[in-house]
Amino acid sequence: MIGVLADPAEQEIVREFFELFKTPWEFYQGNRRYDVLLCAGSGRYDATASLVLVYASKKTDFDDEQKIPIGRQRKNACILRYQGNQLPLYGESISFTEKAAGLLTDVASQECVAFLDTSGDRVLARIGYDLFEEVRTLLSVGQPPANASMPALEEHIALLRNLITGSGIELVEIPPAPEGFPFIACLSHDVDHPSIRPHKWDHTMFGFLYRATFGSLRKLVQGQMSLRDLLANWAAVLKLPLVYIGLAKDFWRGFADRYLQLEQGLRSTFFVVPFKSSPGKTSNGPAPSFRGAGYGAQDIADIIRKLVSAGHEVGLHGIDAWIDSSKGHEELQEIRRLTGVSETGVRMHWLYFDLHSPAVLEKAGAEYDSTFGYNETVGYRAGTTQAYKPLGTTQLLELPLHVMDTALFYPTRLELSQKQANLILRQMADNADHFGGVLTINWHDRSVGPERFWDACYRDLLTDLKSRGAWFSTAGQAVSWFRKRRSATFEIDATGPRAVRIKVAADQGENLPGLRLRTYKVGSLQGAGGYHSSDYVDVAVAEYVETSVRSGAKP
């Protein structure tokens, strides 16, 4: 059991952190004996636990009492090195003049940001930053694009986990991986342009013409497009007048059939714009007029019915839902009317979002949101592979967006070749394999046809994820699984053989994979990075009943 001492103002973020690091814990009670005491911020601490962890970005009275050698106070963000990985800090931090076996080192200055004392009958770990303030930043503001590749919050969890097991304390956890699967693969598609026919003499048509002709030729020369795709793009340009007069097939209209063919029975989520020609607004006034879509959900009602009948999910590609709860309710109702499904999730068009958006979307009645990601790059804006509850909400969960095709391939963004994109996508799948959680992917409707032809990269991605044994889910299913994990509660039996009892809520009609209880073996504070299957034992958690396993933690 972990006892947590933190400022009362941090209680919400502490609770959310321990929904992500799902292990037995409670706020500190003076009459209890803890295996681990985690102290955040300044103050005086009881140092009788087997492991005392003190996270603070400034010198504390405890440092003086324990004669901890304090170094330099730093106000600026920095990058730490932890077990060969990079861990960014966004708040203040403090260094120590005695190194802790290279546990945490500032990449730039080589100063140590952790201090360990293993003398006596307990371990003291002094970490030179405020853990919960870092978590707050990640789940609200998020990481800058320069740090997008770093799953920072998962690294914070890994550090804490390693400090516990490395101190000789066995740890139990419900990992963020469904029973029988290493992680969740969530396939999604933003439907921005389901048809080219409505676009006559507008920026979408002219953009298509340029990219399909000169842009394709440039990509061919750069080795980023095949001759076959270039010829197919030029053929589409020649066919466009016939499409407009109805004598040729609209080559963007077949996106649903193309994805059904590519995904071969896998379930995915399509986010659909509710109303035609509605650009919406920004926080400073009207949005650019070309943000308005050339269609509304009613215009593709036949496609929506086809997708729903095939087992896919249709969600809201919101216009004003992020900033106006009444408009958001109207937008959600339009999608519900066409799908017949009451629980509907959201991803905002152009990823419009701010600090207040989660509460606004919750008030509008959204089941979940999947907007928090990047337009200009791919990676972990929230620093996590897990769905989480944004601060200030009570029920809504955020399913972070990790990969967007336009960020990979657009000239004004990363502009990668397929080979380069495949490499980045494999690295992100490696992270999902390592940390568990979900890899959320957004491949747009028109990306599998002229002028993009990004279907080959998508096919390679699906092949890789299948080979890793991922559970493919809709966005709604992924969120429902995380809700089930969040519903699990621990009870510690302190009498006799110490045992952990787990209660899990029912599926509520969803056919979801189960949970597992993981018991980690003790290790070394100086051990190599990462956990392997030989370092822990997994036990499936039966649903609807209590499950008891011996924890093995030190009394």
Protein Blocks (a to p, Z undefined) as FASTA:
>chain_A
ZZddddfklmmmmmmmmmmmgcddddddfkbccfbdcdeheddddfkbfbdcdddfbdcf
klmmnopacfbddfbdcdddeehiacddfbdcdddfbdghhlaacfklopafbdcdfehj
bdcdddfbdfklmmmmmmmnopafklmmpcfklmmmmmmmmmmmmnopacddddfbdehi
abdcddddddfblcfklmghiaklmmmmmmmmmmmmmmmmnopacfklmmmmmmmmmmmm
mmmnopaccfklmmmmmmmmmnnopacdddddfbghilbjafkbccdfklpccbdfklmm
mmmmmmmmnopacddddfklmmomklmmmmmmmmmmmnopabdcdddehhiacfklmmmm
mmnopabdcfbccfkbgcjfnopabdcddehiakbccdddfbdfklmmomklnopafklm
mmmmmmmmmmmmmngpjddddddfklmccfklpmlmmmmmmmmmmmnopacddfklmmmm
mmmmmmpccdddfehjaddddddddekopacddddddddddddfkbcehidfklpccddd
dehiacdddekiaZZ
